[in-house]
């Protein structure tokens, strides 16, 4: 768990070498299945959708508030929590000391999947045939299964008929979307809970990340299509910050076994430290200056905006699926963020999951953070 960063680091190192290009249209004569009546979002390059400029300050405020509600849900923290006692405050100081050093402990960096460089290189090669990509992915049965799961999920589904082969997934989803699907599939095992304390956090963080990565891609497809994959990479990188802080906090409490980990402290630590941890990871792996700038909270370029919009929409989608917020509350948050109703609504419709949590769990979740 604690060793999660090198997977995305490898992705980011490769992303720095990506030649930005607009996606190629499907070859003439390619037979696609009849689409289901999903909201129409252009996923190929073309004229970007014009819309009102996004106010960075409004977007930041709405995103921060939505994220806090997600952390409170994940840790089971009430909105108003008592102050930390001195013993927990000492653990807090220890965790800050561990995460604010010049170099992060190498134990936080896992091994990169051996197949990842070849896959990313092939997917960035316009001459790579679908059959070749299919053979490469099916070389890893676990990865292939996760790619098919994602291709058939509500996040990426474009056809009423199921996708049963990797080659069909390449044809239906397209190479550009498949790059993001592969990046997500490769990173997913990192977020599997292996701790007894707050195991809901990795699961919820990952579900939010899947939704946010897709939302960022769809937003980029409508505004600056050449950055679709890079927008997804940024969401994946940003997700590792909270995960590293969570793991470091559990390690800090392991040094004080007489204490029960305080969920309020976890929320504070993630809100305070996670963004800078993500930035440090990107710098350590010599990520391209443009991606680094997009990770800066103050950045206002297209890529940084896609990251923030994706995270906000992914978080709202998850909170609404858990009935933590109502549709009216979601609409109010979107309006406060200054996002166009038609664009945000279309993207949310595409990333909305089909799961129906147990009503009792929903009521419990809502009572924790409302």
Phi, psi and omega in degrees: 000309185292337182263085187237354198273330190293335178301309180287329179302318178297319177300317183291321178299320177290326181296329179296339182261000184293135173270117185289129179210157178279142181299147180277141176292160179298147181296149180297137177091357179289125183269116177253152180287155180296129183286151173281162183285067174269159177303134185281119175232121180293119182253008173249163183294154179174199180289123180299149179289127177280147180193170180295146179298146181274131177279113186299321182295315178297318181295318179298315182297313180296320180295319180295317180293320178295320180296320179298322178293325177294314181297319179296322177294315183295323182263356181068040184259130175291158182298323178247112184245150178292156179294156180288140173281168188301324182297317178289328177297325178292323175296320177302314179298320179297316182294318177301318181297323180290321187267351181254013177287165182297323180234129178290148178302131181297343178295345179277357185250115179275179180277139180284139176302136186296329184277346188300313181301318180295320180296311183295322178295317180294320181290336178271359181264113183295343181269357181291126182279154179300323181296319179296315178298320179300316180296321181294317182290317182290352174298333178245100184301323180294315179296318180299318179297320180289325176297316178295322178300313181293318181297331179266357182283166178296341179293321188239353186298130176235003184220150178286337180273142180292150175267117188251351179228155178296320180298321178293324178298322179294318181291314186286314184279329184090154184296320183298313178292324182295329176302314179293321178300316179295318179300317179294315182298322180292328185273339188306318182300336181297332187265009178286129184294131176229011180245152178276337180270124177053050181293348180289334183300306180302321181294313181291322177299319181291318179297319176297321182295318177302313181294318182293321179297318178293319179297319179297320178296314181295322177295315179297323179299330180272340188242319178209082191302334182292348184252018185301311183290320180296323177298320177294318179301319180297319178297318180297318179295315181297331180292336182285335178302304177302324182293319179294317180297316178303314181293318179295324179293319177295322176296321178297318178290335178295340177274355176229069187298343179285349182257144171270126182309132184268117184296327179299321179294321179299318180297315180297316182297316180295316181296326185273317191258333189301315182300318181289331176296316178299318179296320180294320178301314181297319179294317182301330182258020173054047176295153182302146180305326181292319178292322177298316180296323180293331178284343178289126183303332183273354182291139182237020181281177184300318184291318177297323178294319178299320177300310184291319178296317179299315180296317180297312182292322177296320179293314180297321179299316180292316180298321179290324179294333178268003181059031173281327174234155178267165175304322179294320178294320177299316179297320179297319179294318179297320178294321178293333178279349180077024180270142178297133184299319184292317181293310181297320180296319178297315181294316179298323178296326181285328184261000181296129179280165179262358184290151179233096181300155177302132182305323179297320178294323180295314180297320178296317180298316182293323180292335181290323191236359181280000000 
